[in-house]
Amino acid sequence: MADRPSSKGTQDATGVLAALRSVVRGHLDANPGSAHERLIEQVEFQIVLEALLLTQGNLGRAAGLLGLSRPAVREKVRKYRIERVVQVSPADG
């Protein structure tokens, strides 16, 4: 039998969904016609950034976490200018 999520886990998920709903509605109000693209970019930036933080800037390891190729991650680092936030490993540069 599968473990049931704890009430704290459920509360955390509910809080995350409420925050996400608020962000989405804000984008829909502020960016009519481009809200989808802006939201996707914002989420993608955060996902790539977190993977790089977890791997201490190692593009190859971040790519493995993300299920992307190393060149794809490198392109996202350039697109979002993440190298200004995370020190990308010189061997990966």
Number of C-alpha atoms within 10 A of each C-alpha: 3 4 5 8 9 9 9 9 11 12 12 12 12 12 12 12 12 12 12 12 12 12 13 16 13 12 16 16 11 11 14 9 10 11 17 14 10 15 16 11 15 12 11 14 17 14 13 22 21 15 20 28 16 13 17 15 23 21 26 20 17 24 20 13 14 15 11 12 14 18 13 13 21 20 12 17 21 12 12 17 12 19 17 10 13 16 14 20 15 9 8 13 11
